Amino acid sequence: MSIRPNAKPCWPPSGQSDGRSVYTHTLGAGPDIVLVHGWGMHSGVWEDVAEELFDHFRITVVDLPGHGFSRLLETRYTLDELCKMVAAVTPAPAAWVGWSLGGLVAQRLAMIAPERVSRLILTNSTPCFVQRPDWPQAVALPVLRRFGEELRQDYRAVLKRFIALEVYGSEQATTQLHQLRAMLFQHGEPAVSALEDGLAILENTDLRPEWFRIVCPILLLMGQRDQLVPVEAGEAVVAQWPKTRLRVFERAGHAPFFSHLPDFIAELRAFLDA
């Protein structure tokens, strides 16, 4: 993806890293926003979003441990440990934008450290990623476990298949698939153990019982055709927590900030400025 003429470059050239456990990069000036990527990806997915926002906000992007420029940890990590590591290198208070797995990180942080999260924007992310008896509007557990079983055989193939699911159903699926595939390993290859930890978090996390602990305003941004986080899940969240706002992007898949960037930015700005 190209940077706008005369705009600041958002990220250093591929391959640069200072070896931190959790790599961050900050640009712009103004109220703080933290952007957290999803499973198997890195902070580069937010490039276009950051370009649209850095004139009015200070943007901090994060590479989760074992992804992008962040160093792989020697031990496995849980969601709470992940939140603590990310919180240690990000500004507070800030608005948090979390995509998919990154949304679980943002939600959990808003529960355990509410003073750090002023606003919560969940992009194709809900409190529970996997189907449960009282939560049918989610991905089927065998689908997620199949990814885990195949990781050590050919993790590259697994990631490519996963991003194909992310764009499935979008009106610009082919273009988005090319974009995601091009950036998949731009910042290095994710560690298999980090991918396994991420899948474990997605499988085992159900934050619904503790959603009452989130005190900041919440916005759900979801794709109408998302195959991983169905829009019905967002509707269920709003039905249970009416103060939560939901915006559904028509003909969008799991990554509306690619397919519907102008609308995505408009919704984000309106929520941040409210």
HELIX and SHEET records of a PDB file:
HELIX    1   1 SER A   43  TRP A   46  5                                   4    
HELIX    2   2 GLU A   47  LEU A   53  1                                   7    
HELIX    3   3 LEU A   79  ALA A   87  1                                   9    
HELIX    4   4 LEU A  101  ILE A  112  1                                  12    
HELIX    5   5 PRO A  114  ARG A  116  5                                   3    
HELIX    6   6 LEU A  141  VAL A  167  1                                  27    
HELIX    7   7 ALA A  173  MET A  183  1                                  11    
HELIX    8   8 VAL A  192  ASN A  204  1                                  13    
HELIX    9   9 ARG A  208  ARG A  213  5                                   6    
HELIX   10  10 VAL A  231  GLN A  240  1                                  10    
HELIX   11  11 PRO A  256  SER A  259  1                                   4    
HELIX   12  12 LEU A  261  ASP A  273  1                                  13    
SHEET    1   A 7 TYR A  23  GLY A  28  0                                        
SHEET    2   A 7 ARG A  58  ASP A  63 -1                                        
SHEET    3   A 7 ASP A  32  VAL A  36  1                                        
SHEET    4   A 7 ALA A  94  TRP A  99  1                                        
SHEET    5   A 7 VAL A 117  THR A 123  1                                        
SHEET    6   A 7 ILE A 218  GLY A 223  1                                        
SHEET    7   A 7 ARG A 245  PHE A 249  1                                        
END                                                                             
